[in-house]
Amino acid sequence: MMLVLPEPIKLQLEAKCFEKMKNLKFLRVGNVDICRGLEYLPNRLRVLDWLGFPLSSLPSNFHPQKLVTLNMPESRVVLDKLFKRIQCKNLTYMNFNSNQYIRKLPDLLSAIPNIKKLDLQKCRKLVKIHDSVGYLDKLESWDLWGCVELQILPSCIAMKSLKYLFFLNCKRVKRFLDIPQALENLKYSSLGRIAIRELPPSIGNLIGLKRLCIGSYFYSCKLTSSIYKLQHLRQLLLYGNVQSPKDVGIGKQATTCNSDGGFSKYCFPRLEFLVIEDSKFLKKIPKLAWGHLQCIPAMIAVIWFCHQLPVPLNALHIMTQLQPNVHHETSHFSLPTDSGLQLDVKNGSDLGLGSDSTVGDGFDLAPSSMAYPSVNYNSHFNPYPQLKKM
């Protein structure tokens, strides 16, 4: 059943309007604000999709044992009340993004142990997440982007199925989760624009990571030497003042290939894309980013608005001799005269492209946008399963 209106409207629904629809399996409602309470929802529902649900709780007699999808963005539902009384063992998809009434995330391990995607982005009042959430071993995607009041995370994560982890713009998070065991499936993680001052050594357990975004505009972030265990890293995005590890020697050892064709342990041998963005403090380019460029056949580097950074002649000279895929956006940069490359710092014209062009798959070099590789992490999630008899 679908009740999705083109514009928001208040409807005078009876509190028990769904009582005679006991076999209803699919309910989708949008742009509907009910005037009174709701006393009944069918227990056989498999999909409950209600944009802007106006009440703080679902009916007390609602026990959806067969529910697979709970999609309620911009709603007012308070989750700690909801999951104190119901358990949804079949629930795999839950979306409460932009809910401004959630202050804490309760124990989900006992309530929804098989959840695969958990979307809580832009829940700006969320402060605390229950420790048990870190043990949801079926969870594949966890999005907390824009939870600006979030402070308390689980002590650790042991999510063996996790593929996507996003904490971008969680400005009050000061401590990252401990990672006690290797997480081979985690491919994309965003820790950018948060208040973490130092990464834990256990970050090296993210051995399958391909994309890492880290750093803050306002705080310095110290990296640990274990970050070099991320040997599958392909995309590295550094915000603000990110300090490279001081407990390892990063120099000639990191700039050369081994005799057998392998790489030094203090580098990222598969790195393809590097961003250094908006550093108010950065006065030199972190060595971890540039040390092994001579071993990389093709790499795109983007440097955005690092106005305190002097001209890094040696690093840029190495890069521009290797390949032309270098782009930066700052009035303080210039290239060595003998580099053999005319580089336009405003757009991608050095690549033979127009100002609105792209390079490769998803690299936007237009000056009005951020040059980040696009990540379509929703592509394999279908919140609407085929409805079969159960």
Secondary structure as UniProt FT lines:
FT   STRAND          2..11
FT   TURN            15..20
FT   TURN            22..23
FT   STRAND          26..34
FT   TURN            43..44
FT   STRAND          47..50
FT   TURN            51..52
FT   TURN            60..61
FT   TURN            65..66
FT   STRAND          69..71
FT   TURN            73..74
FT   HELIX           79..85
FT   TURN            89..90
FT   STRAND          93..95
FT   TURN            97..98
FT   STRAND          104..105
FT   TURN            109..111
FT   TURN            113..114
FT   STRAND          117..119
FT   TURN            121..122
FT   TURN            124..125
FT   STRAND          128..129
FT   HELIX           131..135
FT   TURN            137..138
FT   STRAND          141..143
FT   TURN            145..146
FT   TURN            148..149
FT   TURN            160..161
FT   STRAND          164..166
FT   TURN            168..169
FT   TURN            171..172
FT   STRAND          188..192
FT   HELIX           201..205
FT   TURN            207..208
FT   STRAND          211..222
FT   HELIX           225..229
FT   TURN            231..232
FT   STRAND          235..243
FT   HELIX           252..255
FT   TURN            259..260
FT   TURN            269..270
FT   STRAND          273..277
FT   HELIX           287..290
FT   TURN            291..292
FT   HELIX           293..295
FT   STRAND          300..304
FT   TURN            307..308
FT   HELIX           313..322
FT   STRAND          326..329
FT   TURN            331..332
FT   TURN            337..338
FT   TURN            345..346
FT   HELIX           349..351
FT   TURN            355..356
FT   STRAND          358..359
FT   TURN            360..362
FT   STRAND          363..364
FT   TURN            367..368
FT   TURN            377..380
//
